[in-house]
Amino acid sequence: MPRIADYTQVVAEHEVWLAEGAGGELEAALVLDIEPEDFTIWSVAVAPEAAGRRLGSALMGFADERARALGYASVHLYTNAKLTQRIGWYERLGYAITHHEDMADRRLTHMRKTFAKAG
């Protein structure tokens, strides 16, 4: 979905966080879709030049912190079902598959990470 999006609309309707390099170049981006009923990671992307520096993991951790700070009990995301390595990475980060959604041109895998209750 992020590859076919209108980013003018995305920036207007979502919370967008950027990670810049020392020279001001864009290295990574996180797009959050925050609705009253659900906190969704809409997109997480790392520039190929910044790969291997764990920026994706840092952004995912930031998303967890942001969701908790806003009072959400979980974080939702979805990805193309063909991206099995990415799905495995999300599982290692604590996400579980909740369901699949068949679309006209792709199949989405929906995942959710539920936070442990403090106490």
C-alpha positions as CSV (number, residue, x, y, z in Angstrom):
1,M,0.0,0.0,0.0
2,P,2.7,2.6,0.8
3,R,4.2,2.1,-2.7
4,I,1.0,3.3,-4.4
5,A,0.1,6.0,-1.9
6,D,-0.5,9.7,-2.5
7,Y,2.0,11.1,0.0
8,T,0.5,14.5,0.1
9,Q,-2.6,12.9,1.6
10,V,-0.6,10.6,3.8
11,V,1.3,13.5,5.4
12,A,-2.0,15.4,5.9
13,E,-3.8,12.4,7.5
14,H,-1.1,10.5,9.4
15,E,1.6,11.1,12.0
16,V,4.9,11.0,10.2
17,W,8.3,10.6,11.9
18,L,11.6,10.9,10.1
19,A,15.2,9.9,10.9
20,E,17.9,12.0,9.4
21,G,21.6,11.3,8.9
22,A,24.4,13.6,10.1
23,G,24.3,15.4,6.8
24,G,20.5,16.0,6.9
25,E,19.7,13.2,4.5
26,L,16.5,11.1,5.1
27,E,17.5,7.7,6.4
28,A,14.2,6.3,7.6
29,A,10.5,7.1,8.0
30,L,7.7,5.9,10.2
31,V,4.0,6.6,9.3
32,L,1.4,6.0,12.0
33,D,-2.3,5.8,11.5
34,I,-3.8,6.8,14.9
35,E,-7.5,6.3,15.2
36,P,-9.6,6.2,18.4
37,E,-10.1,2.5,18.1
38,D,-6.7,1.4,16.8
39,F,-3.0,2.4,16.6
40,T,-1.6,1.2,13.3
41,I,1.9,1.3,11.8
42,W,1.0,2.3,8.3
43,S,4.6,2.2,7.0
44,V,8.2,1.8,8.2
45,A,11.0,2.3,5.7
46,V,14.7,2.5,5.8
47,A,16.9,3.9,3.0
48,P,19.1,1.2,1.4
49,E,22.2,3.4,2.3
50,A,21.2,3.2,6.0
51,A,20.6,-0.6,6.1
52,G,22.2,-2.6,8.8
53,R,22.1,0.1,11.4
54,R,18.9,-1.2,13.1
55,L,17.0,2.0,12.2
56,G,13.9,-0.2,11.5
57,S,14.1,-1.8,14.9
58,A,14.5,1.6,16.5
59,L,11.4,3.0,14.7
60,M,9.4,-0.1,15.7
61,G,10.4,0.5,19.3
62,F,9.5,4.1,19.0
63,A,6.1,3.1,17.7
64,D,5.6,0.9,20.8
65,E,6.5,3.8,23.0
66,R,4.2,6.2,21.2
67,A,1.3,3.8,21.4
68,R,1.8,3.3,25.1
69,A,2.2,7.0,25.7
70,L,-1.2,7.6,24.0
71,G,-2.9,4.9,26.1
72,Y,-3.2,2.1,23.5
73,A,-3.0,-1.5,24.6
74,S,-1.7,-2.8,21.3
75,V,-0.2,-1.9,17.9
76,H,-1.5,-3.2,14.6
77,L,0.3,-3.5,11.2
78,Y,-0.3,-5.2,7.9
79,T,2.0,-6.2,5.1
80,N,2.0,-8.2,1.9
81,A,1.6,-11.9,2.7
82,K,4.4,-12.6,0.2
83,L,7.0,-10.8,2.4
84,T,7.6,-13.8,4.6
85,Q,11.0,-12.5,5.9
86,R,9.4,-9.3,6.9
87,I,6.6,-11.2,8.7
88,G,9.2,-13.3,10.5
89,W,11.0,-10.1,11.6
90,Y,7.7,-8.7,13.0
91,E,7.1,-12.0,14.8
92,R,10.5,-11.7,16.4
93,L,9.5,-8.2,17.5
94,G,6.5,-9.6,19.3
95,Y,3.7,-9.4,16.7
96,A,1.3,-12.2,16.0
97,I,-0.7,-12.8,12.9
98,T,-4.4,-12.0,13.5
99,H,-5.8,-12.6,10.0
100,H,-5.4,-12.4,6.3
101,E,-7.2,-10.1,3.9
102,D,-7.6,-10.9,0.3
103,M,-7.6,-7.9,-2.0
104,A,-8.0,-7.7,-5.8
105,D,-4.2,-7.5,-6.4
106,R,-2.6,-8.9,-3.2
107,R,-3.1,-10.7,0.1
108,L,-2.4,-8.8,3.3
109,T,-1.2,-10.3,6.5
110,H,-2.5,-8.4,9.6
111,M,-0.5,-8.6,12.8
112,R,-0.9,-7.2,16.3
113,K,1.4,-6.7,19.2
114,T,-0.4,-6.5,22.6
115,F,1.4,-4.9,25.5
116,A,1.7,-6.6,28.8
117,K,-0.2,-4.9,31.5
118,A,1.9,-3.0,34.0
119,G,1.7,-4.2,37.6
